Amino acid sequence: MIGIIGGYGDVGLEAARAFLKLGKSNLKIGGRNPQAVSSEIRSEFSTAEWAAVDIHNVQSLASFCQDCNLIVNCAGPSSRFSARVAQLCLEKGCHCVDAGTDDKLATLQEQSGETVVIHAAGAIPGLSGLLPRWLGASFDKVDSLISYTGMLDEFTAAAAEDYLAGVIKANKPLAAWQDGECMIGVLRKQKAELPFFPHEVTLYPYFDKETEFVAKSLGLHDGKWYLANEGSRVAALLEEISIQFWTNPKAAVERICQASKLDAAGREKYLRFIMQLDGFIHGSKATRTLVLQAEKPSAVIGSAAAAAGVAVLAGNVPAGVRPLSEIAALNIVIDKLQELGCQSMFKVVDLSIEQLLQPMEGEL
C-alpha cells in the first residue's frame, strides 16, 4: 500500500491522482481530518482508504505507516518534519519519498539498510536538478549551463517557510560555478525578459547543494542558476525579510504569503524551467535548451513525487537516503513525468535561450 501524508492538500491530491494514472490504486490518503474531505474528491479515489494522521505526533505517524510499503510525504514544512517521517520509515523498513527536504536527512544515511528514502522530490529542489542531468546525458561533454526557474503561485504557510528556508538559509549568496568551482558574490540581481515567461521577471542568483551536485556531475566549467520572480512584491520583500526570518520566522512567513497572494492576484499561475547547456555532441559544438512549462505547479510537484515513488517500487532505485536530483534512474522518472502530462510543454531544441527570445521580440 502507498500512504500519502498531507494527502488532502493541493500537492498530496495531485500525487494521489498521479499514482492512479500510473496504475497504483492501493492508496491510503492521510490528513488530520478525513471527515472534511468532500464527496467529490472521495469519488475520484473509490478504492482509497482515508485515514487520520498528524505529522506532529510520532505515534500517529507510526500507526499510519503500519501497513504501507511506501510513504509519500507531502505535508510540511518539510524543513521541520521530513527527517521525522524518514526516520520512522527507516525504522519500519518502509520506503519513503518526500516532496520536500531537511538538512537532518543526511545524518540518516547509515541507518538506511535496505530501505530507499528519496527527498527533495518536487519541483524546486527536485526536477530543477534532475532535468539538467537528463539533458546533459545527450552530450558527449558539457561545458556550461544556465538555468532559469520561475513559479507564480500563492504560498501556503508551509510552502512559504520551505521557500524562505531554501532562499535564505541554503542559498550561497550571489554565487555561480566558475572555472570548475563555486564562486560567491559574482552575480547580481537583475531584471530580464525570458522566452515563455509572460512578463518581465526579476532574476535572483541561486546556488545550493543541489546545483553544486549538478555542476560536479556534469563536469561543468561554468554554471549560472537563477530564480525568476514575476511579481514585484515577493521580489521586493526577499532582501528585507532575510533577517526577520532568522529572528521571527512566523511573521516572515505571514508577510511572504501575503505578498505572493498580491503578486498572483488576477494572473495565471505557472511553473517554468528553461535550461541551456553548451558543450559537444559527436565531436561538434552544440547548444540545447530544455523548456518545461506547466500551468499548475502543484500538479508538477505531485507528479514528480509519484514518478519517483513508482521508480522506487519497481526496484529502480538502490537503498539509501538521497535527493531526487542524485538518482541514477533519470529516464524512468522523466518518462513517467511525461506520461502523466502535468506539463503543457516539454521540449528540447537546438537553440540558445537568446535565440528563443528573438522571435518573441520580433512579434512585439
C-alpha positions in Angstrom: 0.0 0.0 0.0 1.1 3.6 -0.7 0.5 6.0 2.1 0.3 9.7 1.3 0.8 12.1 4.2 -0.7 15.5 3.6 -2.9 13.8 1.0 -5.8 16.4 1.3 -3.6 19.3 0.3 -3.0 20.5 -3.3 0.3 18.6 -3.7 -0.9 15.5 -1.9 -4.1 15.2 -4.0 -2.1 15.6 -7.2 0.3 12.9 -6.1 -2.7 10.6 -5.5 -4.1 11.4 -8.9 -0.7 10.7 -10.5 -0.4 7.3 -8.8 -3.9 6.4 -10.1 -2.8 7.3 -13.6 0.3 5.2 -13.2 -1.8 2.2 -12.2 -1.3 2.3 -8.5 -4.7 2.3 -6.9 -3.9 0.8 -3.5 -3.7 4.1 -1.7 -4.1 5.3 1.9 -4.7 9.1 1.8 -3.9 10.7 5.1 -4.5 14.1 6.8 -5.7 15.5 10.1 -9.4 15.4 9.4 -10.6 12.8 6.8 -14.2 13.7 7.6 -13.7 17.1 6.0 -12.8 15.6 2.6 -15.6 16.4 0.1 -17.7 13.6 -1.5 -16.5 14.9 -4.9 -12.8 14.2 -4.0 -13.7 10.9 -2.4 -15.4 9.8 -5.6 -12.1 10.3 -7.5 -10.5 7.6 -5.3 -13.1 4.9 -5.0 -10.6 2.3 -3.8 -8.6 4.5 -1.5 -8.6 4.3 2.3 -9.0 7.7 4.0 -7.1 7.9 7.3 -6.3 10.4 10.0 -2.6 11.2 10.6 -1.0 14.1 12.5 2.6 14.8 11.3 3.3 16.5 14.7 2.5 13.2 16.5 5.1 10.3 16.2 2.6 7.7 17.4 0.0 8.9 14.8 2.6 8.7 12.1 3.7 5.2 13.2 0.1 4.0 13.1 -0.5 5.4 9.6 2.7 3.8 8.2 2.0 0.4 9.7 0.7 -1.4 6.6 2.5 0.7 3.9 5.5 -0.3 1.8 5.9 3.3 0.5 5.2 6.6 2.2 4.9 9.8 0.2 5.2 12.9 2.4 3.5 16.0 1.0 3.0 17.7 4.4 5.1 20.5 5.6 7.0 22.5 6.5 9.4 19.8 5.2 12.4 21.7 6.8 10.9 20.7 10.2 9.2 17.3 9.5 10.8 15.5 6.6 13.6 13.9 8.8 10.9 12.7 11.3 8.9 10.9 8.6 12.1 9.4 7.0 13.4 8.2 10.4 10.1 6.4 11.1 10.1 4.8 7.7 13.7 3.6 8.1 12.8 2.1 11.5 9.8 0.2 9.9 11.6 -0.7 6.7 9.1 1.3 4.6 10.3 3.2 1.6 9.8 6.9 1.6 9.5 9.7 -1.0 9.3 13.3 0.3 8.4 16.2 -1.9 10.4 18.4 0.5 13.8 18.2 2.2 15.5 18.7 5.5 19.2 19.2 6.3 19.0 16.5 9.1 18.2 13.8 6.5 21.9 13.5 5.6 22.5 12.0 9.1 20.2 9.1 8.4 22.3 7.6 5.6 23.9 4.9 7.8 20.5 3.7 9.0 19.1 3.1 5.6 19.7 -0.7 5.4 17.6 -2.0 2.5 15.2 1.0 2.6 15.0 3.8 0.0 14.5 7.4 1.1 14.2 10.0 -1.7 13.8 13.6 -0.6 13.6 16.9 -2.4 11.4 15.1 -4.9 9.4 18.0 -6.0 10.0 20.8 -8.5 12.5 23.1 -6.7 14.5 21.3 -5.5 13.9 18.1 -7.4 13.3 18.5 -11.1 15.5 21.6 -11.0 18.4 19.2 -10.5 17.1 16.1 -12.4 16.3 17.9 -15.7 19.8 19.3 -16.4 21.3 15.9 -15.7 18.8 14.3 -18.1 19.6 16.8 -20.8 23.3 16.5 -20.2 23.2 12.8 -20.9 22.6 13.7 -24.6 26.1 15.4 -24.7 29.5 13.9 -25.0 30.8 16.7 -22.9 29.1 19.7 -21.2 31.0 22.9 -20.7 28.4 25.4 -19.4 24.8 25.6 -18.1 22.4 28.5 -17.5 19.1 27.8 -15.7 16.0 29.8 -15.1 13.3 28.6 -12.8 10.1 30.6 -12.2 6.9 30.0 -10.4 3.8 32.2 -9.9 1.5 30.8 -7.2 0.1 31.6 -3.8 2.2 30.3 -1.0 0.6 28.2 1.8 2.3 28.8 5.2 4.2 25.5 4.9 5.3 26.2 1.4 6.4 29.7 2.3 8.5 28.5 5.2 10.2 26.0 3.0 10.8 28.5 0.3 12.4 31.0 2.7 14.5 28.3 4.2 15.8 27.5 0.8 16.4 31.0 -0.5 17.8 32.4 2.8 19.4 29.5 4.6 20.5 27.1 1.9 21.4 29.6 -0.8 25.1 30.7 -1.2 24.8 34.5 -1.8 25.1 35.6 -5.4 27.1 32.5 -6.3 27.9 30.8 -9.6 30.1 27.9 -10.8 33.2 29.4 -12.5 36.3 27.6 -13.7 35.1 24.4 -12.1 34.3 25.7 -8.6 31.8 27.7 -6.6 32.5 31.4 -6.5 30.4 33.6 -4.1 29.4 37.2 -4.9 30.0 37.1 -8.6 26.4 37.5 -9.9 23.8 40.2 -9.3 20.1 40.5 -9.1 18.7 41.9 -12.4 15.6 42.4 -14.5 15.2 40.4 -17.7 12.7 39.2 -20.3 12.8 35.4 -20.9 11.2 33.3 -23.5 7.9 31.6 -22.4 7.6 34.0 -19.4 4.6 36.3 -19.9 6.1 39.3 -18.3 9.5 40.8 -17.2 11.0 39.0 -14.3 13.5 39.7 -11.5 16.3 37.2 -11.5 17.9 36.1 -8.2 21.1 34.1 -8.4 20.6 30.8 -6.6 23.2 28.2 -5.7 22.8 25.4 -3.2 23.8 21.8 -2.6 21.7 20.6 -5.5 23.2 23.0 -8.0 26.7 22.1 -6.8 26.0 18.4 -7.3 24.7 19.1 -10.8 27.8 21.2 -11.6 30.1 18.4 -10.5 28.2 15.5 -12.0 28.0 17.3 -15.4 31.7 18.3 -15.2 30.8 22.0 -15.8 33.3 24.7 -16.4 30.7 27.4 -15.8 27.2 27.4 -14.5 24.6 30.0 -13.5 21.3 29.4 -11.8 18.5 32.0 -11.3 15.1 32.1 -9.7 12.8 34.2 -11.9 10.1 36.2 -9.9 7.4 37.9 -12.0 5.6 39.7 -9.2 7.1 42.8 -7.6 6.0 42.2 -4.0 7.8 38.9 -3.3 10.8 40.2 -5.2 10.9 43.4 -3.1 10.4 41.6 0.2 13.1 38.9 -0.1 16.1 41.1 0.8 14.2 42.9 3.6 12.8 39.7 5.1 16.1 37.7 5.3 17.0 39.0 8.8 13.4 38.7 10.1 13.2 35.0 9.0 16.0 34.2 11.5 14.5 36.3 14.4 10.8 35.9 13.8 10.1 33.2 11.2 6.3 33.2 11.8 6.0 36.9 10.9 8.3 36.5 7.9 6.1 33.6 6.6 2.9 35.6 7.0 4.4 38.5 5.1 5.7 36.4 2.2 2.3 34.6 2.0 0.5 37.9 1.7 3.0 39.2 -0.9 2.5 36.0 -3.0 -1.2 36.4 -3.0 -1.0 40.0 -4.2 1.5 39.0 -6.9 -0.7 36.2 -8.1 -4.0 38.1 -8.0 -5.7 38.1 -11.4 -2.8 36.3 -13.1 -2.5 32.8 -14.4 -0.4 30.5 -12.2 2.6 28.7 -13.7 5.8 26.9 -13.3 8.6 27.3 -15.9 12.0 25.7 -16.3 14.4 27.0 -19.0 17.8 25.3 -19.1 20.5 25.8 -21.7 23.6 23.5 -22.0 26.6 24.1 -24.2 29.1 21.5 -25.0 30.0 18.9 -27.6 27.8 16.2 -29.3 29.5 13.8 -31.7 32.6 15.9 -31.6 31.0 19.2 -32.7 30.0 22.2 -30.6 26.3 22.1 -29.6 23.7 24.1 -27.7 20.5 22.6 -26.4 17.7 24.2 -24.4 15.1 22.4 -22.4 11.8 24.1 -21.7 9.2 22.7 -19.3 6.0 24.8 -18.9 3.1 24.0 -16.6 0.0 25.9 -15.5 -0.5 24.0 -12.2 2.7 24.0 -10.0 1.1 21.5 -7.5 0.5 19.0 -10.3 4.1 19.0 -11.3 5.3 18.6 -7.7 2.8 15.8 -7.0 3.6 14.1 -10.3 7.4 14.3 -9.6 6.9 12.6 -6.2 4.7 9.9 -7.7 7.1 9.2 -10.6 9.9 8.8 -8.0 7.7 6.5 -5.9 6.9 4.3 -8.9 10.6 4.0 -9.7 11.3 3.0 -6.0 8.6 0.4 -6.0 9.9 -1.1 -9.3 13.3 -1.6 -7.7 15.0 1.0 -9.9 16.5 3.0 -7.0 19.1 1.4 -4.7 18.7 1.5 -1.0 19.9 4.7 0.7 19.0 8.3 1.5 19.4 10.7 -1.4 17.7 13.7 -3.1 15.8 13.1 -6.3 18.4 15.1 -8.3 21.0 12.5 -7.5 19.3 9.3 -8.5 20.6 7.3 -11.5 17.1 6.3 -12.9 16.8 9.6 -14.8 15.0 8.3 -17.8 12.5 6.3 -15.8 11.3 9.3 -13.7 11.3 11.7 -16.7 9.4 9.2 -18.8 6.7 8.8 -16.1 6.5 12.6 -15.7 5.8 13.0 -19.4 3.3 10.1 -19.3 1.4 11.9 -16.6 1.0 15.0 -18.7 1.3 17.5 -15.9 3.1 20.0 -18.2 1.7 21.9 -21.2 5.1 21.9 -22.8 8.2 19.7 -22.6 10.6 20.1 -25.4 14.3 20.2 -26.2 15.5 22.5 -29.0 18.9 23.0 -30.6 18.7 26.7 -29.9 20.1 29.1 -27.2 17.8 31.0 -24.8 18.7 34.2 -26.7 17.7 32.7 -30.0 14.4 31.6 -28.5 13.7 35.1 -27.2 14.3 36.8 -30.6 11.1 35.7 -32.3 9.1 37.0 -29.3 10.8 40.4 -29.6 10.0 40.4 -33.3 6.3 39.8 -32.7 6.1 42.7 -30.3 
